[in-house]
Amino acid sequence: MRTILVANAKGGCGKTTIATNLAAHYANEGAQVVLADFDPQRGSIDWLASRPSNARPIEGIDATDEGLRHLPRSADVLVMDAPARLHGAELSEFLRRAETVLVPVLPSPVDINAARRFLDELRSAAPVKNRQTKVGLIANRVMEHTRIAGVLEHWLGARREHLVATLRETQNYVRASAEGRGIVELPPYIAWQDWAQWDPITAWLSSRRSLPS
């Protein structure tokens, strides 16, 4: 089973958006997908509740209370939407379950500072240090050609973090979320730019580079 964790200790950085769009991508690839929502806000569960009946099926687990107790063994892909304020032993427990962690980071000073602390803790965790869990970053909701976008890009480069992709600021994600869809399920004349920005994410997740060494 392919296991992917979407995590950042700071709330509001787009974890649920990334998790739901990943689930939609794999579902449209024909995989049996489970989306486990560990966030008390239950954003992923609400998204699934609004998903249309003719969309590719995704099984949801409200994991805030019972964790992955009801995870079906037949699942091909597990996407975990982590809670905010993820630290310490709880973070280590999540990392032991995940082959890959995706960390969305917003281009703002507050978010960059929060990401610095989270990534420092993430890099010191045993599963990451031992290459049992791989980490990739997504620059999220980026407005091109702005100063702060450049600051974020420079900061990631200085840390030598693996930046998987940059996703633009667009209402397409709001539109897709309201309909219980992923960006891949919007019409191409609306979302072709966003499809192109997701290609590096899905390509990296399909490669050996995103899997334990």
N, C-alpha and C positions, 0 to 999 in steps of 0.2 A: 504494500500500500504506500503510495506517495504521500508524504506528510509535510505540509507547509504551514508555518506559523506566521501570522502578520502581527507585529508587535512594536510598540513604542510606549515608554512609561508615561508620556504626555498624552492627554486626551485631545481630541479635535484635530488630529493630524491626518485623518483619512484612512484609518485602519479598516473600518467597515467597508468603505468604498473599494479598497484594494481587495479585501477578502471576498466580497460579493461578486466583483468582476472576475476574479480568479475562478470562483465556483462556476460562473456562467461560461467562461472560456472552456473549462474542462468538460462541462456538461454538453456543450456544443461540439466537442471533439468525440462524443459518444461514451465518455467515461461515466461510471457510477460514482457520483460525487456526494460527499457528506460535508456540510458546512456546520461547524460546531461553534456556537456563540457563547463565549465565556464572559462577555461584557454585561454587567448588570443593566445597561441601557437597552440591551436586546435589539440593537439595530439590525443585525443580520436576520434574526428571527422575524422582525417586522417586515423586512424586505421580502423574505420568503412568503410571508402571508399575503403580500400583494402581487406575487408572481402569477401571471396568467396561466390558465389551464393548458394552453397550447404550447407553452414554452417547454424546453427540455427539462426533465425532472431533476431536482436537487433535494436530497434529504437533509432536513435541518435537525440539529440537536441543541436544545437549550441546556448548555453545559454549566450554567452558573451554580446549580445546586448538586447535580449528580455527575458532573464531569463526562467522561466518555464511556460510562457504564453500558450505554445502549448502542455503542458503535457497531454497525454490522460488519462482519468479517469479510463480506463480499465486496466492500467498497474498494474502488480503485484509487481514489484521491480523497484525502482528508485535508480540508482547509480550516484552520483554527483562527478565529477572531479573538485576540487576547484582550483582557481588560486593561484599562489605564492603571497607572501606579504599580506597574509590574516590577518587582525588585526581589533581591535576596533568594531565599529558598523557593519561593513561588516561581520566580524566573527560571531557576535551575530545573525545576520540575517540568516546566513547559519545554525547555530546551531538550530535555531527555526524550520527549515525545516527537521532536521535529527533526527532519532531515535538513530542512532549509528554513531560514528566517528572512522575511522581507520587512524592512524598516522604512516606513514612509516618513519623510522629513519635509516640513514646510519652510519656505524661504522667509523667515522672520527672525530677528535677533533672539526673541524668547524661545522659539522652537529650536534654533540652532544650539543655544546653550543647554536646553533640556536634552537634546539629542546627544550632545557631547558627553553628558553624565551617563546617559543610558548606554551609549556605545562603549564607554570605558568599562562599565560593569559587564556588558555583554561579552566583550573581548576577554575579560578575566574569568569568565565562567568555564568550567572544565569541559563541557561538551564542545564549546567553540575552540578553546585552546587545543584540544585533542583532535580537532578536525572531524568530529562526529556530527557536527551541525555547521552548515555553511550559512554565511550572512551576506545579504545583498541589500543595498539601499535604493530607495525610489525618491527622487526629488518630486514632490507632489504640489499641485496647484501653482505652478510656476508661470508667471507672466514674463514672456520673453523680452529681452533687451532692457530689463530693469536693473537698477544698481544692486538690489538685494539678491536678485537671481545670480548675478556675478559673484557676490559675496558667498553665497551658498556653494556655488561651483568651486570657487577657490578653496573654501574651507574643506570640502570633501577631498579635493585633490591633495591638500596639505596633509591630511590624515591618511592618505592612501587607502581610503575606503573604496569598496567596489560599488560604484554607482551603476546600477543595472539600467535605469532609464529615467527620463524626465517626462512628467505628465503635465500638460498645460492646464491653466485655469479656464474652465469652460462650463457652461450650463448643461452640456450634454450629460454629465454625470448626475446632475440633479434630475434631469428628465428621465434618464434610465432608472434611477433609484425609485422615483415616484411610481413607475410602472412595474416594478419588480423585475427589471431586466438588467443585463450587463451591457456595457458599451458595445460589445460584439454583436448584440442583438438589435441595435438601432440601425436604421437604413444607411447604406453606404454614402448617400449624398449628404447626410447629416454628419456622420461620424468617421469618415475615411481618415481624417488627420489623427484621430484618437486611435483608430485601429493600428496605424503605422507606429504610433508611440508605444503601443503595447507589444509590438513584435519583438523588441529586445527582451522584454520580460519573459514572454512565453518561450523564446528561443533559449534563454539562459536556464530556465527551469527544466527544459528538455535535455540539457547538456550534462555531462559528467561533472562539470565545474561547480554545479549547484548541489552536488550530492556528497555524502561523507567520503573522505579519502580512505 
